[in-house]
Amino acid sequence: MAFTATPTAWIPSWAEDGTDITVPIASFPELTAAEADAVTGDIRKITFAILEQLWDVWTATATADRPTQWTMAKNASVNTATGITTTQYTCTFAIETTAQDVADEA
């Protein structure tokens, strides 16, 4: 198998109509409707849920089937005094400098 770039391979129920992107909240297991609310929600939780979804698919994808022009890494550490886990996601993209666009896969 080879890398699949389609959004639906990475985010379940992704849809677009040429103007808007639509993704059900249920596509992000780490996110609730309250956290995603446009007025009272929390952008930190939204961002975490999106990154965690991408990470979950990344790690479930065989190494040979992952993209080469986009890589992901995740590190976590626990502060035993506070019980807080700090999670860091790193996304690296190879960019076509002249076009400011993600480079094509080989």
Backbone hydrogen bonds in HBPLUS format (Angstrom, degrees):
<---DONOR---> <-ACCEPTOR-->    atom                        ^
c    i                          cat <-CA-CA->   ^        H-A-AA   ^      H-
h    n   atom  resd res      DA  || num        DHA   H-A  angle D-A-AA Bond
n    s   type  num  typ     dist DA aas  dist angle  dist       angle   num
A0009-ALA N   A0006-THR O   3.02 MM   3  5.60 153.2  2.10 116.6 124.5     1
A0010-TRP N   A0007-PRO O   2.93 MM   3  5.34 149.9  2.03 111.1 120.5     2
A0011-ILE N   A0007-PRO O   2.78 MM   4  5.90 157.4  1.83 161.9 169.8     3
A0015-ALA N   A0022-THR O   2.88 MM   7  5.05 137.6  2.06 150.7 160.3     4
A0022-THR N   A0015-ALA O   2.71 MM   7  5.05 167.4  1.72 147.3 148.4     5
A0017-ASP N   A0020-ASP O   3.15 MM   3  5.75 145.8  2.27 148.7 158.9     6
A0027-SER N   A0024-PRO O   2.89 MM   3  5.50 163.4  1.91 117.7 123.3     7
A0028-PHE N   A0025-ILE O   2.95 MM   3  5.75 167.9  1.97 125.6 129.3     8
A0031-LEU N   A0028-PHE O   2.93 MM   3  5.53 165.2  1.95 132.1 132.9     9
A0036-ALA N   A0032-THR O   3.08 MM   4  6.32 137.4  2.27 142.4 154.1    10
A0036-ALA N   A0033-ALA O   3.16 MM   3  5.06 128.3  2.44  93.1 106.8    11
A0037-ASP N   A0034-ALA O   3.39 MM   3  5.21 156.9  2.44  96.6 103.3    12
A0042-ASP N   A0035-GLU O   2.89 MM   7  5.35 156.8  1.94 140.8 139.9    13
A0041-GLY N   A0037-ASP O   2.87 MM   4  4.31 134.6  2.08 124.0 127.1    14
A0045-LYS N   A0042-ASP O   2.97 MM   3  5.46 122.9  2.31 110.3 123.4    15
A0046-ILE N   A0042-ASP O   3.09 MM   4  6.46 152.7  2.17 149.9 158.4    16
A0047-THR N   A0043-ILE O   2.90 MM   4  6.02 166.8  1.92 149.0 152.2    17
A0048-PHE N   A0044-ARG O   2.95 MM   4  6.10 161.3  1.98 144.8 150.5    18
A0049-ALA N   A0045-LYS O   2.95 MM   4  6.04 159.8  1.99 141.6 147.1    19
A0050-ILE N   A0046-ILE O   3.01 MM   4  6.28 157.7  2.06 151.8 157.4    20
A0051-LEU N   A0047-THR O   2.98 MM   4  6.18 173.9  1.98 157.1 158.8    21
A0052-GLU N   A0048-PHE O   2.82 MM   4  5.93 158.1  1.87 151.9 158.8    22
A0053-GLN N   A0049-ALA O   2.99 MM   4  6.11 152.3  2.07 141.1 148.1    23
A0054-LEU N   A0050-ILE O   3.02 MM   4  6.32 166.5  2.04 155.3 158.3    24
A0055-TRP N   A0051-LEU O   2.85 MM   4  6.00 158.0  1.89 148.0 154.9    25
A0056-ASP N   A0052-GLU O   2.86 MM   4  6.02 157.8  1.91 146.1 151.8    26
A0057-VAL N   A0053-GLN O   3.12 MM   4  6.42 158.9  2.16 150.9 155.5    27
A0058-TRP N   A0054-LEU O   2.85 MM   4  6.01 160.7  1.88 149.2 155.7    28
A0059-THR N   A0055-TRP O   2.88 MM   4  6.12 166.9  1.90 160.2 161.0    29
A0060-ALA N   A0056-ASP O   3.11 MM   4  6.19 137.8  2.29 134.4 145.7    30
A0060-ALA N   A0057-VAL O   3.13 MM   3  5.01 124.5  2.45  93.3 108.2    31
A0061-THR N   A0057-VAL O   3.00 MM   4  6.11 119.6  2.38 144.5 158.8    32
A0061-THR N   A0058-TRP O   3.20 MM   3  5.29 149.9  2.30 100.3 109.3    33
A0065-ASP N   A0062-ALA O   2.78 MM   3  5.25 148.5  1.88 116.4 126.9    34
A0066-ARG N   A0063-THR O   3.27 MM   3  5.38 167.8  2.28 108.1 111.7    35
A0094-ALA N   A0069-GLN O   2.83 MM  25  4.96 157.1  1.88 141.0 143.4    36
A0071-THR N   A0092-THR O   2.88 MM  21  5.19 154.3  1.95 144.8 153.5    37
A0092-THR N   A0071-THR O   2.92 MM  21  5.19 160.1  1.96 145.5 150.7    38
A0073-ALA N   A0090-THR O   2.85 MM  17  5.03 133.8  2.07 139.2 150.6    39
A0090-THR N   A0073-ALA O   2.79 MM  17  5.03 160.1  1.83 145.5 148.3    40
A0075-ASN N   A0088-GLN O   2.83 MM  13  5.16 157.5  1.88 148.5 156.3    41
A0088-GLN N   A0075-ASN O   2.73 MM  13  5.16 163.1  1.75 159.0 163.6    42
A0077-SER N   A0086-THR O   2.95 MM   9  5.36 149.1  2.04 142.2 152.1    43
A0086-THR N   A0077-SER O   2.77 MM   9  5.36 161.4  1.81 163.0 166.5    44
A0079-ASN N   A0084-ILE O   2.94 MM   5  5.45 169.9  1.95 151.1 154.0    45
A0083-GLY N   A0079-ASN O   2.65 MM   4  5.47 147.9  1.75 160.4 171.5    46
A0103-ALA N   A0094-ALA O   2.79 MM   9  5.63 173.3  1.79 153.8 152.8    47
A0096-GLU N   A0101-ASP O   2.64 MM   5  5.29 166.7  1.65 173.3 169.4    48
A0099-ALA N   A0096-GLU O   3.05 MM   3  5.48 137.8  2.24 110.0 121.7    49
A0100-GLN N   A0096-GLU O   2.71 MM   4  5.47 127.2  1.98 157.5 174.6    50
